[in-house]
Amino acid sequence: WAERTRGVVNDIGCLADMQCESDHESATICHLLTEENHIELGLLVEGVADSSFVGLGVTEGGMYGADIVTYSMELGLQDRHATGFVTPRIDAEQNGNLICGGAENGRMYFRFRRSLVPCDREEDHPIPRHGMTNFIWASGYVLNGDVTYHGSSRGTMFVNVLDDDVLPATNTSLVNLPVLAHDGSQSVDLAALFATRKDVHHRSCTNLPSHGHKHAWEFSIRNDNPDYVHHMVIYLCASAGCGGGCGGSAGGHGSNMFFSWNKGGQDRIVFPEGVAFSFADYKSVKLEVHYNSRGNKPAAALDQSGYNLKLGPARDYEAELAWFGRISTFSLPPGKPSGSSETTIDCFAPSQCFSHGETKHFLFGSIHAHTRARSATLRHFRNHVELEPVIRKYYDYNYQPFVPIEMEIRPGDSLQLTCQFDTTGETSTVHGGQATDNEMCMLFIMSYPKGGYTQIYHQPGHDRKSSCGGVIDYSEFDAPPRSLDPCT
């Protein structure tokens, strides 16, 4: 549960006045907010030659779809984007100005200035105004006038570059939620778990303190076995010992879902000032860990994954976790590429789903699907006008972080989630479902204030209808909406 090193790089003048974070390996990412709409970013990589390049990217997942800037002594600064797991392409529009850079004593570094919200949204990503920014970094050699494959010299970091997430340590407490074996020990024998199955939903219960703080504003996630841990979900329980309808059944997601971590997500989430999750009315929590061996059973491995929750007094607003999408109500034919109509799945949240209550503020969103998903887009409509897309994500199964979202859902708004899949490697139909061999098209959303529907999904057995407290027709999406371009 150790936190990254934070501080200032004093021995390199190019980065000396910036706030920096190190990944304890070989990379340090620096940032400095200079004015309202621009930011300066810096990268320092250890153990590289003067003929190398270093790269820093902003992403919603892994390399696929990332907005990347590379620097080398030979090529200078180049704004690029990744269209796949290949050499990133140079952008037609360069969104970045080099401030300084260099190499010395086996270290390469650079600093540049860029827009927080670039208009080139197809190739560049915005910097979130709250929450963690997902950065990737890499280094490699320059050969024949271009960058080469980085190999294992790469990494990922989640850094809060705009909000001050260093909150006071006073008047706080911690709750540890580890995965528990059936004998109560804080470790699970994965070899025994996978003895007869490759997909296992393991559940354990932890009773909450009877007194003290009841509001969580920071979640730290520990994943001891990233090759096998698919997701970890916390469910709230009304009585001690996880009685009282906790949810977490193998067939679905309960309405009292408290928090969810998906494969490749960040190891820490901090809520903005004034917002927290509350479990004041609950006595225990159930931790559900979905393990999947993908056919590779470990000879011997113990898992001690779980959560740490940092608690404090009540805040102005209670947050909640909701999900929206489709699980078991679709099938995908084999041999079809991403982008075809047969492998494109739409999920609708009609305006009636948001016709009551207050305006909701979305904080974070995480797309969840399985190995054949390639992209996902969340579209937002108001008065039959399409607003700026909320999430436009190149999907990578191995990277499913919560992405900061800046949007309001007002009464009468509507949403559409579209997932695209690639089944060219399949020889039989792929069905929607819970198992990793199946597929899903889901979005987990953290928002405030608490209230409204926490589950919106395609209604099984009802054509062209969604469910959010009742079966609702979504024919309002038939007529094409007008569009707003935020850059005109």
C-alpha positions as CSV (number, residue, x, y, z in Angstrom):
1,W,0.0,0.0,0.0
2,A,3.0,2.3,-0.3
3,E,2.5,5.6,-2.1
4,R,4.7,7.0,-4.8
5,T,7.5,9.4,-4.1
6,R,6.4,13.0,-4.6
7,G,8.5,16.1,-4.7
8,V,10.8,18.3,-6.8
9,V,13.7,17.3,-9.0
10,N,16.3,19.7,-7.8
11,D,19.3,18.5,-9.7
12,I,17.9,19.2,-13.2
13,G,17.2,22.9,-13.8
14,C,14.7,22.1,-16.6
15,L,12.4,20.5,-14.1
16,A,13.4,22.1,-10.9
17,D,10.2,24.3,-10.3
18,M,7.8,21.5,-11.1
19,Q,5.8,19.1,-8.9
20,C,7.0,15.6,-9.7
21,E,6.1,12.0,-9.0
22,S,8.3,8.9,-9.4
23,D,7.2,5.3,-10.0
24,H,10.1,3.9,-8.0
25,E,11.5,2.3,-11.2
26,S,13.0,4.6,-13.7
27,A,10.5,7.3,-14.6
28,T,9.5,10.6,-13.1
29,I,6.6,12.6,-14.3
30,C,6.4,16.4,-13.6
31,H,3.6,19.0,-14.0
32,L,3.0,22.7,-13.5
33,L,-0.2,24.5,-14.2
34,T,0.8,27.8,-15.8
35,E,-2.5,29.4,-16.7
36,E,-6.2,28.5,-16.9
37,N,-6.1,26.6,-20.3
38,H,-2.5,25.4,-20.5
39,I,-0.2,23.1,-18.5
40,E,3.5,22.2,-18.6
41,L,4.5,18.6,-18.4
42,G,7.9,17.0,-18.0
43,L,9.4,13.5,-18.0
44,L,12.7,12.2,-16.7
45,V,13.8,8.6,-17.5
46,E,16.8,7.0,-15.9
47,G,19.2,4.6,-17.7
48,V,19.0,5.8,-21.3
49,A,21.7,6.8,-23.8
50,D,22.0,10.2,-25.5
51,S,20.9,8.6,-28.8
52,S,17.6,7.5,-27.2
53,F,14.1,8.9,-27.2
54,V,11.7,9.2,-24.3
55,G,7.9,9.5,-24.7
56,L,5.0,10.6,-22.4
57,G,1.4,9.8,-23.3
58,V,-2.1,10.7,-22.0
59,T,-4.5,7.8,-22.3
60,E,-7.8,6.3,-21.3
61,G,-6.2,2.9,-21.0
62,G,-3.0,1.5,-22.5
63,M,-1.0,2.5,-25.6
64,Y,-3.9,1.9,-28.0
65,G,-5.5,5.3,-28.8
66,A,-3.0,7.2,-26.6
67,D,-2.0,10.9,-27.2
68,I,1.8,10.7,-27.1
69,V,4.7,13.2,-27.2
70,T,8.2,12.0,-27.9
71,Y,11.5,13.8,-27.4
72,S,15.0,13.1,-28.6
73,M,18.1,15.1,-29.1
74,E,17.9,14.3,-32.9
75,L,14.2,14.7,-33.6
76,G,13.2,17.2,-30.9
77,L,9.5,17.2,-29.7
78,Q,6.9,15.4,-31.8
79,D,3.2,15.2,-31.0
80,R,1.9,11.7,-32.0
81,H,-1.0,9.3,-31.5
82,A,-1.2,5.5,-31.3
83,T,-3.5,3.7,-33.7
84,G,-2.5,0.3,-32.4
85,F,0.5,-1.5,-30.9
86,V,2.8,0.0,-33.6
87,T,5.0,3.1,-33.9
88,P,2.8,6.1,-33.0
89,R,1.9,8.4,-35.9
90,I,2.9,12.0,-36.0
91,D,-0.1,14.3,-35.7
92,A,-1.0,16.6,-38.5
93,E,-1.6,19.3,-35.9
94,Q,1.2,19.6,-33.3
95,N,-0.2,20.4,-29.9
96,G,2.9,21.0,-27.8
97,N,5.8,23.5,-27.5
98,L,9.2,22.3,-26.2
99,I,10.5,24.4,-23.3
100,C,13.7,22.5,-22.6
101,G,15.2,19.1,-22.9
102,G,18.5,17.2,-22.7
103,A,20.5,14.2,-21.6
104,E,23.2,13.8,-19.0
105,N,24.7,11.0,-16.9
106,G,22.4,8.3,-18.4
107,R,19.2,10.4,-17.9
108,M,17.1,12.0,-20.5
109,Y,14.4,14.7,-19.7
110,F,12.2,17.2,-21.4
111,R,9.5,19.7,-20.6
112,F,6.8,21.0,-22.9
113,R,3.7,23.2,-22.8
114,R,0.3,22.0,-24.1
115,S,-3.4,22.9,-24.0
116,L,-5.6,21.3,-21.3
117,V,-8.4,20.8,-23.8
118,P,-7.1,20.6,-27.4
119,C,-9.5,21.0,-30.3
120,D,-7.9,18.1,-32.1
121,R,-9.9,15.6,-30.1
122,E,-9.5,12.7,-32.6
123,E,-5.7,12.6,-32.0
124,D,-5.2,14.5,-28.7
125,H,-6.7,13.8,-25.2
126,P,-7.7,16.5,-22.7
127,I,-6.2,16.7,-19.2
128,P,-8.9,16.0,-16.7
129,R,-9.8,18.9,-14.4
130,H,-10.3,16.6,-11.4
131,G,-9.0,13.2,-10.5
132,M,-6.1,11.3,-11.8
133,T,-4.6,11.6,-15.3
134,N,-3.5,8.3,-16.8
135,F,0.0,8.7,-18.1
136,I,2.1,6.2,-20.0
137,W,5.9,6.5,-20.6
138,A,8.5,4.7,-22.7
139,S,12.0,5.0,-24.0
140,G,13.9,3.5,-26.9
141,Y,16.4,4.3,-29.6
142,V,16.2,6.6,-32.6
143,L,17.0,4.8,-35.9
144,N,16.7,6.0,-39.5
145,G,15.0,9.2,-38.5
146,D,12.2,7.7,-36.3
147,V,11.6,6.2,-32.9
148,T,11.9,2.4,-32.5
149,Y,10.1,-0.2,-30.3
150,H,10.6,0.5,-26.6
151,G,10.6,-3.1,-25.5
152,S,10.2,-3.5,-21.7
153,S,11.3,0.1,-21.1
154,R,7.8,1.5,-20.4
155,G,5.3,2.0,-17.7
156,T,2.1,3.7,-16.5
157,M,1.3,6.1,-13.8
158,F,-1.8,7.9,-12.5
159,V,-1.0,11.4,-11.4
160,N,-3.3,14.2,-10.1
161,V,-2.0,17.2,-12.0
162,L,-4.7,19.8,-11.3
163,D,-6.4,19.0,-8.0
164,D,-4.6,19.2,-4.7
165,D,-5.2,15.7,-3.5
166,V,-2.9,16.0,-0.5
167,L,-5.7,16.1,2.1
168,P,-5.2,16.5,5.8
169,A,-4.2,13.4,7.7
170,T,-6.0,14.6,10.9
171,N,-9.5,13.4,11.8
172,T,-9.2,10.4,9.5
173,S,-9.2,6.6,9.9
174,L,-8.5,3.5,7.8
175,V,-10.6,0.4,7.1
176,N,-8.8,-2.6,5.5
177,L,-11.0,-4.8,3.2
178,P,-8.8,-7.9,2.3
179,V,-10.0,-10.9,0.4
180,L,-10.5,-13.7,2.9
181,A,-10.2,-17.4,2.5
182,H,-13.1,-19.6,3.7
183,D,-11.1,-20.3,6.9
184,G,-10.9,-16.5,7.6
185,S,-7.2,-16.2,6.7
186,Q,-6.1,-13.2,4.6
187,S,-5.0,-15.1,1.6
188,V,-6.6,-17.3,-1.1
189,D,-4.9,-20.3,-2.6
190,L,-5.3,-19.8,-6.3
191,A,-4.0,-23.2,-7.3
192,A,-6.8,-24.8,-5.2
193,L,-9.3,-22.2,-6.5
194,F,-8.6,-23.1,-10.1
195,A,-8.5,-26.9,-9.5
196,T,-11.8,-27.5,-11.3
197,R,-12.8,-24.1,-12.8
198,K,-11.1,-21.3,-14.7
199,D,-13.7,-18.6,-13.8
200,V,-14.4,-18.2,-10.0
201,H,-16.3,-15.5,-8.2
202,H,-14.9,-15.6,-4.6
203,R,-16.7,-13.7,-1.9
204,S,-15.7,-12.8,1.7
205,C,-17.3,-10.7,4.4
206,T,-15.8,-7.9,6.7
207,N,-17.8,-6.3,9.5
208,L,-17.6,-2.5,9.6
209,P,-16.6,-0.6,12.8
210,S,-19.6,0.1,14.9
211,H,-18.4,3.6,15.7
212,G,-16.2,6.3,14.2
213,H,-16.1,7.7,10.7
214,K,-18.6,6.4,8.1
215,H,-17.6,8.3,4.9
216,A,-14.9,7.1,2.5
217,W,-13.1,9.7,0.3
218,E,-10.0,7.7,-0.8
219,F,-9.8,4.2,-2.1
220,S,-6.4,2.4,-2.3
221,I,-6.5,-0.9,-4.3
222,R,-4.1,-3.8,-3.9
223,N,-3.9,-6.4,-6.7
224,D,-1.4,-9.1,-5.8
225,N,-2.1,-11.2,-9.0
226,P,-2.9,-9.0,-12.0
227,D,-2.7,-12.0,-14.3
228,Y,-5.7,-13.6,-12.5
229,V,-7.7,-10.9,-10.8
230,H,-10.4,-9.7,-13.2
231,H,-12.4,-7.4,-11.0
232,M,-13.1,-6.6,-7.3
233,V,-16.5,-5.3,-6.2
234,I,-17.6,-4.1,-2.8
235,Y,-21.2,-4.6,-1.8
236,L,-22.9,-2.9,1.2
237,C,-24.8,-5.2,3.7
238,A,-27.5,-4.1,6.1
239,S,-26.5,-6.5,8.9
240,A,-23.4,-7.9,10.3
241,G,-22.0,-11.1,8.7
242,C,-23.1,-9.9,5.2
243,G,-26.8,-10.7,5.6
244,G,-29.7,-8.5,4.4
245,G,-29.5,-8.9,0.7
246,C,-25.9,-7.9,-0.1
247,G,-26.0,-8.6,-3.8
248,G,-23.0,-10.0,-5.6
249,S,-24.7,-13.1,-7.0
250,A,-23.0,-14.9,-9.8
251,G,-25.7,-13.9,-12.2
252,G,-25.8,-10.2,-11.8
253,H,-24.7,-7.0,-10.0
254,G,-26.6,-5.9,-6.9
255,S,-28.2,-2.5,-6.5
256,N,-26.1,-2.0,-3.3
257,M,-22.8,-2.0,-5.2
258,F,-20.5,0.3,-3.3
259,F,-17.3,0.3,-5.4
260,S,-15.8,-1.6,-8.3
261,W,-12.2,-2.0,-9.5
262,N,-11.7,-3.6,-13.0
263,K,-8.6,-5.1,-14.6
264,G,-5.8,-2.6,-15.2
265,G,-7.4,0.1,-13.1
266,Q,-5.5,2.6,-11.0
267,D,-4.3,1.8,-7.5
268,R,-5.8,4.9,-5.9
269,I,-8.9,7.1,-6.3
270,V,-9.4,10.3,-4.4
271,F,-12.7,12.2,-4.4
272,P,-12.8,15.9,-4.7
273,E,-13.4,18.1,-1.7
274,G,-16.9,17.9,-0.4
275,V,-17.8,14.5,-1.8
276,A,-17.5,11.0,-0.3
277,F,-19.2,7.6,-0.2
278,S,-21.2,6.9,2.9
279,F,-21.9,3.5,4.6
280,A,-23.5,5.0,7.7
281,D,-26.6,2.7,7.3
282,Y,-24.6,-0.5,6.8
283,K,-23.0,-3.0,9.2
284,S,-20.7,-5.1,6.9
285,V,-19.4,-5.3,3.3
286,K,-19.0,-8.2,1.0
287,L,-15.9,-8.3,-1.2
288,E,-16.4,-10.2,-4.5
289,V,-13.2,-11.0,-6.4
290,H,-13.6,-12.5,-9.9
291,Y,-10.6,-14.7,-10.7
292,N,-9.9,-16.0,-14.2
293,S,-7.0,-18.3,-15.0
294,R,-7.4,-17.9,-18.8
295,G,-6.4,-21.5,-19.0
296,N,-3.0,-20.9,-17.2
297,K,-3.3,-22.4,-13.7
298,P,-0.7,-21.3,-11.3
299,A,1.5,-24.0,-9.7
300,A,1.4,-22.2,-6.4
301,A,0.2,-18.7,-5.7
302,L,-1.5,-17.0,-2.8
303,D,-3.6,-13.9,-3.3
304,Q,-3.9,-11.1,-0.8
305,S,-5.7,-8.5,-2.9
306,G,-8.2,-6.0,-1.5
307,Y,-8.9,-2.4,-0.5
308,N,-7.9,0.2,2.0
309,L,-10.5,2.9,2.6
310,K,-9.6,6.3,4.1
311,L,-12.5,7.6,6.2
312,G,-13.4,10.9,7.5
313,P,-16.4,13.0,8.7
314,A,-19.5,13.5,6.5
315,R,-19.1,15.8,3.5
316,D,-21.5,18.0,1.7
317,Y,-22.5,15.4,-0.9
318,E,-22.8,11.6,-0.9
319,A,-21.5,9.8,-4.0
320,E,-22.8,6.6,-5.5
321,L,-21.8,4.0,-8.0
322,A,-24.1,3.1,-10.9
323,W,-23.8,0.9,-13.9
324,F,-25.3,1.2,-17.4
325,G,-25.1,-1.2,-20.3
326,R,-25.8,-4.7,-21.6
327,I,-24.6,-8.0,-20.2
328,S,-26.5,-11.0,-21.6
329,T,-28.9,-9.6,-24.2
330,F,-26.7,-9.7,-27.3
331,S,-24.7,-12.1,-29.4
332,L,-21.8,-11.4,-31.8
333,P,-21.2,-13.5,-35.0
334,P,-17.7,-14.9,-35.6
335,G,-15.3,-13.5,-38.2
336,K,-16.4,-9.9,-38.2
337,P,-14.1,-6.8,-37.7
338,S,-14.6,-4.0,-35.3
339,G,-16.8,-1.3,-36.8
340,S,-19.2,-3.6,-38.7
341,S,-22.9,-3.3,-37.8
342,E,-23.0,-6.9,-36.6
343,T,-20.3,-6.3,-33.9
344,T,-21.5,-2.8,-32.8
345,I,-23.7,-2.9,-29.7
346,D,-25.7,0.1,-28.5
347,C,-27.1,0.7,-25.0
348,F,-29.7,3.4,-24.3
349,A,-30.6,5.4,-21.2
350,P,-33.8,7.3,-22.3
351,S,-34.7,10.7,-20.9
352,Q,-37.3,9.1,-18.6
353,C,-34.4,7.5,-16.7
354,F,-33.3,11.0,-15.6
355,S,-36.7,12.8,-15.5
356,H,-36.7,13.1,-11.7
357,G,-34.5,14.5,-9.0
358,E,-31.6,16.9,-9.0
359,T,-28.9,17.5,-11.6
360,K,-26.2,14.8,-11.2
361,H,-22.5,15.4,-11.5
362,F,-20.4,12.6,-13.0
363,L,-17.0,12.2,-11.5
364,F,-15.5,9.1,-12.9
365,G,-16.4,6.4,-15.5
366,S,-15.0,3.0,-16.3
367,I,-15.8,1.0,-19.4
368,H,-16.0,-2.7,-18.8
369,A,-16.0,-5.4,-21.5
370,H,-13.9,-8.4,-22.2
371,T,-11.1,-9.4,-24.7
372,R,-12.9,-8.7,-28.0
373,A,-13.9,-5.1,-27.3
374,R,-12.0,-2.5,-29.3
375,S,-13.7,0.9,-28.6
376,A,-16.5,2.5,-26.6
377,T,-18.2,5.9,-26.9
378,L,-20.6,7.5,-24.4
379,R,-22.8,10.1,-26.1
380,H,-24.8,12.7,-24.2
381,F,-28.1,14.3,-25.4
382,R,-30.1,17.3,-24.2
383,N,-33.3,18.5,-25.8
384,H,-32.4,16.3,-28.8
385,V,-29.1,18.0,-29.3
386,E,-25.9,15.9,-29.0
387,L,-23.4,17.5,-26.7
388,E,-19.7,16.8,-26.6
389,P,-18.9,13.0,-26.3
390,V,-18.2,12.2,-22.7
391,I,-16.0,9.1,-23.3
392,R,-14.4,8.3,-26.6
393,K,-12.2,5.3,-25.7
394,Y,-10.0,2.9,-27.6
395,Y,-10.7,-0.1,-25.4
396,D,-7.9,-2.3,-24.0
397,Y,-9.0,-5.2,-21.8
398,N,-5.8,-5.0,-19.8
399,Y,-6.4,-1.3,-18.9
400,Q,-9.8,-0.4,-17.4
401,P,-9.2,2.6,-15.2
402,F,-11.8,5.0,-13.9
403,V,-11.5,8.0,-16.2
404,P,-12.4,11.5,-14.8
405,I,-15.6,12.8,-16.4
406,E,-16.7,16.4,-16.4
407,M,-20.4,16.5,-17.1
408,E,-23.8,17.2,-15.7
409,I,-26.9,15.0,-16.2
410,R,-29.9,17.3,-15.9
411,P,-33.5,16.1,-15.7
412,G,-34.6,15.0,-19.2
413,D,-31.1,14.3,-20.5
414,S,-30.3,10.9,-22.2
415,L,-27.2,8.8,-22.8
416,Q,-26.1,6.2,-25.4
417,L,-23.2,3.8,-24.9
418,T,-21.8,2.2,-28.0
419,C,-19.2,-0.7,-27.9
420,Q,-17.5,-2.1,-30.9
421,F,-16.0,-5.6,-30.9
422,D,-13.7,-7.6,-33.1
423,T,-14.5,-11.3,-33.7
424,T,-12.2,-12.1,-36.6
425,G,-10.4,-14.6,-34.4
426,E,-13.5,-16.4,-33.4
427,T,-15.1,-19.5,-35.1
428,S,-18.3,-19.6,-33.2
429,T,-20.9,-17.1,-31.9
430,V,-19.8,-15.0,-28.9
431,H,-22.6,-14.5,-26.3
432,G,-23.0,-11.7,-23.8
433,G,-22.5,-13.0,-20.2
434,Q,-20.6,-12.9,-16.9
435,A,-17.7,-15.3,-17.9
436,T,-14.5,-13.9,-19.4
437,D,-15.1,-16.0,-22.5
438,N,-18.4,-14.0,-22.9
439,E,-18.7,-10.3,-23.7
440,M,-20.2,-7.2,-22.0
441,C,-20.8,-3.6,-22.8
442,M,-20.9,-1.7,-19.5
443,L,-20.1,1.6,-18.0
444,F,-19.5,2.1,-14.2
445,I,-20.2,5.7,-13.2
446,M,-19.4,7.5,-9.9
447,S,-21.6,10.5,-9.4
448,Y,-23.1,12.8,-6.8
449,P,-25.5,13.7,-5.2
450,K,-26.8,10.2,-4.3
451,G,-30.2,9.4,-5.7
452,G,-31.8,8.1,-8.9
453,Y,-31.4,4.8,-10.6
454,T,-28.2,2.8,-10.0
455,Q,-28.9,0.2,-12.8
456,I,-29.9,1.1,-16.4
457,Y,-29.8,-1.8,-18.8
458,H,-31.4,-3.4,-21.9
459,Q,-34.5,-5.2,-20.8
460,P,-34.3,-8.9,-21.5
461,G,-37.3,-10.2,-23.5
462,H,-38.4,-6.7,-24.6
463,D,-37.3,-5.4,-28.0
464,R,-36.1,-1.8,-28.1
465,K,-36.7,-1.2,-24.4
466,S,-34.5,-0.3,-21.4
467,S,-35.0,-0.8,-17.7
468,C,-34.5,1.9,-15.0
469,G,-37.1,1.3,-12.4
470,G,-39.5,0.1,-15.1
471,V,-39.5,-0.9,-18.8
472,I,-39.0,2.2,-21.0
473,D,-39.2,2.5,-24.7
474,Y,-36.1,4.1,-26.3
475,S,-37.6,5.2,-29.6
476,E,-36.5,8.8,-28.9
477,F,-33.1,7.7,-30.3
478,D,-34.6,6.9,-33.7
479,A,-34.4,10.5,-35.1
480,P,-30.8,11.7,-35.6
481,P,-29.9,14.5,-33.1
482,R,-28.3,17.8,-33.9
483,S,-24.7,18.0,-33.0
484,L,-22.6,20.7,-31.2
485,D,-18.9,21.0,-32.1
486,P,-17.0,22.4,-29.0
487,C,-14.2,23.7,-31.2
488,T,-16.2,26.0,-33.5
